[in-house]
């Protein structure tokens, strides 16, 4: 067997639901060219279907649940200048191809939809060691990251600073840490 087949078979064949209480969906972006701001979404759901040849990860994020730790910034991000949650309340992801690289890292190619715009995305990371939790639930874990250019999703608002930097960088790192529980 190839390393790819062996590694993907490490996920026991089953359907899994992401456990939001033990998972995180967030993003990182440079602010003013000075520091990286790390933020998260509080409400999301996801599934991992490992019953076929290649596991399929799907998920949605409730954009209104954005939490940057700053109410004014959250309000701006949910406004029509950014995510426009009244018209586009969800971000969606669906993986289309999964493989393991030579270094044993997991790569998911898929599609992400933000503000009604769907683009291809590659998420890279690792499959965490699975097992049974103290309550008898079978779990698997994924740690994934990917980068998008926010302008590709009509998230274009920005402000040029006196030193020439912009207030918000265009590249945004998406970060997912998921613990998924085998469905009953």
DORO-540447 format. One record per residue: y, z negated, x of N, C-alpha, C in turn; residue in one letter. Coordinates in pm, whole numbers, plus 50000, padded with zeros to 5 digits. Each point is the difference from the previous one (the first is absolute). Layout:
<pts>
YZXYZXYZXA...
</pts>
This chain:
<pts>
498815000050083501195000049917501245000050087X501045006349949501255000250075500714986649984X500964997650088500794987649992500784999649870X500455011749952500775000449876499134995549884X498825005849986499124996449890499614985350007X499634995350117499604986150016501154990749963X501205002850045501144991249974500374999849852X500015011749934500355000249859498894993749916X498785000450047498914993649928500074984950013X500894994950083500174985650011500544994049870X500575008449914500444995549869498795000849907X499514988649952498855000649908500345008449877X499075008549959500205008949887500284992049873X501225001249948500424993049879501425004049968X500464995649885501415001349964500654986450024X501225000250053500714987850032501405000349939X500524988149966501364998549952500794992050103X501195004950033500864992950095500424986749936X499894989450077500374986549958501454997650041X500965001149905501414998750038500374986450058X499254989649965500314986650052499684998850149X499165009150051499604999550141500285013250070X500975007349949500365013150056501525001050007X500475010350073501435002150014500295014850011X501055004449929500485013750010501484998950037X500355005450115501384998750044500485012050078X501214998750052500585010750081500954994050102X500235007750106500904995950107500975011450027X501274996550020501015010250028501074994050091X500505008250091501084995650089501304999249921X500744989250021501274997749932501125000450103X500945009149983501165001750087499615003450144X498775004450020499545002950135499814987650085X500054988349936499974987450074498664992949986X499564998049877498804992049976499135006549895X498724996850003499075004849899499934989849886X500235004949879499934991649881498625002249938X499324989049968498665000749942500054994849857X499595008349906500094996649859498665002749932X499884996049873498725001249931500195003049853X498905003649937499955001549856499114988849946X500434993349895499264988749947498895003649904X500125011749933498975003949903499445013750038X498695000550011499305012350033498554998649957X499315011049992498574999849972499365011450076X498724998450026499305010450073498504999149980X499355011350027498535000549993499485007250124X498814996550038499295006650108498645003849943X499755013049989498735004949949499165004650118X499014992050034499135003150113498625004449952X499935006349882498715004349946499655014350037X500955007650051499755013950037499825001650150X500085012550045499845003050144501104993850084X501225000249947501144994750073500774990549908X500314988050044500734990649915501365005749957X500404996849879501285004649945500844987749967X501194999550056500944989149974501105005249909X500274992849892501095003549910500804987549971X501285001849978500824988549967501345003749942X500594990349933501365001449948500794987550035X501285002050015500934989150030501075000049892X500304988349948501094998149904501304998850082X500805010650000501195000450085501004989049965X500054996049874500944989549959499664986650065X498804998850055499604987450063500404999150147X500875009350045500445000050139500634986650034X499694994850117500514986950042500435001050145X501315000850019500565000750135500584986550043X499934990349908500604987050029501494999749975X500545010949946501445001149975500185006949864X500424992649898500105005349864500885012449990X501135000050069500925011449995499335012550057X499274998550110499305011450060498875004849907X499264990649939498955003749906500595008349885X501144995549947500655007349889500415014050044X500505001450122500405013150050498775009050017X498934994550054498795008050023499355004649869X500144992449893499415004149872500935009149920X501235001750046500995008349930499735014950020X500715008649924499845014550017500325005150141X500784992650080500295004350137498764999550090X499014992049962498754999250077498825003449910X499244990049957498745002449929500165004049853X501114996449937500255003449860498834995549911X499764986949997498834994649931499995002649850X501155002449940500015003149857499295013249971X500085009350093499365013149984498675000650074X499914993650115498805000650086499544985850034X499304993449907499644986050020498874997350099X499255010450039498844997750086499995009050122X499394994850106499605007950116498495001249990X499475011950022498555002249989499445005350131X498764996150030499305005050117498565003349961X499495010950057498615004149980499515006150130X498924994450056499465005950123499135012049965X500025009850089499225012149978498935001950106X500244995450121499045001350110500064987250083X498844995050039499914988350085499175003550122X500424995150114499205002050120500294988850098X499144999050098500184990150105500235007550129X501054996350072500345006750125499074995450111X500095006650115499154996450115500144985350039X501184994449984500234986050035499534990249893X499365005249895499504991349894501034996349895X501165006350004501044997249902499795008649876X500314994549885499885006849873501245008549976X499795012249949501125008849964499785004749858X500994997649915499965004649861501085010549982X499615011749958500965010349962500074999949849X501185000749948500144999549856501335005249955X500314996449877501275004049940500704987549948X501314999750022500824989049949501085006249912X500254993549887501035004649908501074989349989X501225003750036501174991349990501095008049930X500604994149897501055006649921499535013649945X498745000849963499465012249942499715011050100X500184997350128499765009850106498724996150073X499065009450006498714997450065499945007350133X499644992650103499885005450136498714994950063X499525007450098498854995550078500434988650091X499064991050026500274988850090498704996650073X500164995250122498864995050075500224985250025X499004992149962500014985750029498924997450104X500324991950097499044996850106499854984950007X498844995650042499794985750013498554996750026X499574989249939498644995550026499374994449874X498685000250002499194993949896499644986250050X500394989849924499704986250041498544996949968X499474990550072498634995849973499924994649857X499085005149922499824995549863499034988449993X499764995549879499064989249982500184993149867X499294989249983500074992449876500974988450018X500914998449901500964989150008499354987149947X500694988550009499414987349958499624999349851X500495009449920499735000049856498935010249963X499365006050101498905009349976500415014449978X501285003350021500495013749983499835007950128X499495012249988499915008750117501365006550022X500504999450124501335005250033499945009650118X500975009250000500285008550115501504999550024X500415003150121501434999650032500455012350076X501245003849977500625011350068501364995950051X500335004450121501334998450059500495014050029X501085004549933500455013850011501505000850022X500435010350074501425002850022500225015049997X501175004049960500405014150002501515000850001X500535011650033501455001850006500395011849912X501064998049922500575010849920501475001650039X500535011749974501445002350008500504998449857X500784989849975500424996749864500765011349932X500665008450078500765011249944499095010149930X498725000650043499045008949935499744996249855X500374987849962499774994949865501324997449927X501035007150040501334998949939500574985950010X499654992950107500584986950029501035002250111X501105006449964500955005350099501234991350024X500264990249915501224992250018500034994150140X501195000650060500194994050131501484998250026X500314993750109501384997950040500065000750151X500925008350053500185001050144500904988650046X499584993550107500754988750054500995004750107X500994992050034501005004150100499395004050134X498864994350039499395003450129499125012549991X499925006249881499215012149983498614997549945X499534987650005498724996849938500125001049849X498855000449932500014999749855499534986249953X500414996449881499654987049945498494998549984X499335010549949498564999649975499345011750071X499014997250084499275010750069499265008749900X499745012450038499285009149911498504997950004X499464996250115498564997350010499714986049946X499024999449911499594987449939498514998250024X499634988650056498584997050024499454992849876X498915005249947499304993749890498884991550058X499844987949949499014990750054499194994249884X498675001850009499114994949894498924991450065X499844988149948498914991350038499294996449870X498785005249984499324998549872498664993050015X499804990249912498714993649982499515004549863X498855006749997499505005549875498684993449964X499844997049871498854992849948499115009849924X498704999050024499045008749931500134997649850X500115011249926500134999349855498694995249939X500124992749891498814994649933499205010949933X
</pts>
